């Protein structure tokens, strides 16, 4: 087994230039390793970012489509409500006694259904 020797000067202190070279070499090696890892990881990170952007775009498209669909359905419901309201108003104006009888009968049926509970 070989042992490492450390050079010393006349005062017994470690040779600063040898230690400095060792530290610099270790730092350079560490920097190179970090640069290699960064270069290796960059394509994977780019792919992940691209996939994330595509996913966000797909979700936004689906949300926009759903909002449009809900808007159309809302308009259709409003049109149907307006037709029913107009038809009911016309019926009540033309047949007030029948409309009153229907309202009383509906009220009676509802009260019987709800009172049994």
C-alpha positions as CSV (number, residue, x, y, z in Angstrom):
1,X,0.0,0.0,0.0
2,X,1.4,3.3,-1.0
3,X,1.2,6.3,1.3
4,X,0.8,9.8,0.2
5,X,3.6,12.2,1.1
6,X,3.0,15.8,1.8
7,X,5.8,18.1,1.3
8,X,6.7,20.5,4.0
9,X,9.0,23.6,4.1
10,X,11.6,24.3,6.7
11,X,9.1,25.4,9.3
12,X,7.1,22.1,9.2
13,X,4.0,23.8,7.6
14,X,2.2,22.1,4.7
15,X,3.3,23.3,1.4
16,X,0.5,25.8,0.5
17,X,1.0,25.5,-3.2
18,X,0.5,21.7,-3.2
19,X,-2.7,22.1,-1.2
20,X,-3.9,25.0,-3.4
21,X,-3.3,22.9,-6.5
22,X,-5.3,20.0,-5.0
23,X,-8.2,22.2,-4.0
24,X,-8.2,23.9,-7.5
25,X,-8.1,20.5,-9.2
26,X,-11.0,19.2,-7.0
27,X,-13.0,22.3,-7.7
28,X,-12.4,22.0,-11.5
29,X,-13.4,18.3,-11.4
30,X,-16.6,19.2,-9.4
31,X,-17.5,22.0,-11.9
32,X,-17.0,19.7,-14.8
33,X,-19.2,17.1,-13.2
34,X,-21.9,19.7,-12.6
35,X,-21.7,20.9,-16.2
36,X,-21.9,17.3,-17.5
37,X,-25.0,16.7,-15.3
38,X,-26.6,19.9,-16.5
39,X,-26.0,19.1,-20.1
40,X,-27.4,15.6,-19.6
41,X,-30.5,16.8,-17.8
42,X,-31.3,19.7,-20.2
43,X,-33.0,17.5,-22.9
44,X,-35.2,15.8,-20.3
45,X,-36.1,19.1,-18.7
46,X,-37.0,20.5,-22.1
47,X,-39.2,17.5,-22.9
48,X,-40.9,17.8,-19.6
49,X,-41.6,21.5,-20.1
50,X,-42.9,20.9,-23.6
51,X,-45.2,18.2,-22.4
52,X,-46.4,20.4,-19.6
53,X,-47.2,23.2,-22.0
54,X,-49.1,20.8,-24.3
55,X,-51.1,19.5,-21.4
56,X,-52.0,23.1,-20.3
57,X,-53.0,23.9,-23.9
58,X,-55.3,20.8,-24.1
59,X,-56.9,21.6,-20.7
60,X,-57.5,25.2,-21.9
61,X,-59.1,24.0,-25.1
62,X,-61.4,21.6,-23.3
63,X,-62.4,24.3,-20.8
64,X,-63.1,26.8,-23.6
65,X,-65.2,24.2,-25.4
66,X,-67.1,23.4,-22.2
67,X,-67.7,27.2,-21.6
68,X,-69.0,27.6,-25.2
69,X,-71.3,24.5,-24.8
70,X,-72.7,25.9,-21.5
71,X,-73.3,29.2,-23.1
72,X,-75.3,27.6,-25.9
73,X,-77.3,25.5,-23.4
74,X,-78.0,28.6,-21.3
75,X,-79.3,30.4,-24.3
76,X,-81.5,27.4,-25.3
77,X,-82.9,27.3,-21.8
78,X,-83.6,31.0,-21.8
79,X,-85.4,30.7,-25.1
80,X,-87.5,27.8,-23.8
81,X,-88.3,29.7,-20.6
82,X,-89.5,32.7,-22.6
83,X,-91.7,30.5,-24.8
84,X,-93.3,28.8,-21.8
85,X,-93.8,32.1,-20.0
86,X,-95.4,33.6,-23.1
87,X,-97.6,30.6,-23.7
88,X,-98.8,30.6,-20.0
89,X,-99.5,34.3,-20.1
90,X,-101.6,33.9,-23.2
91,X,-103.5,31.0,-21.7
92,X,-104.2,32.9,-18.5
93,X,-105.4,35.9,-20.4
94,X,-107.7,33.8,-22.7
95,X,-109.0,31.4,-20.0
96,X,-108.7,33.1,-16.5
97,X,-111.3,30.8,-14.8
98,X,-109.6,27.6,-16.0
99,X,-106.2,28.9,-15.1
100,X,-107.4,29.7,-11.6
101,X,-108.9,26.2,-11.3
102,X,-105.6,24.6,-12.5
103,X,-103.6,26.7,-10.0
104,X,-106.0,25.7,-7.1
105,X,-105.8,22.0,-8.1
106,X,-102.0,22.1,-8.4
107,X,-101.8,23.8,-5.0
108,X,-104.0,21.1,-3.4
109,X,-102.1,18.2,-4.9
110,X,-98.7,19.7,-3.8
111,X,-100.0,20.3,-0.3
112,X,-101.2,16.7,0.0
113,X,-97.9,15.4,-1.3
114,X,-95.8,17.5,1.0
115,X,-98.0,17.0,4.1
116,X,-97.6,13.2,4.0
117,X,-93.9,13.5,4.7
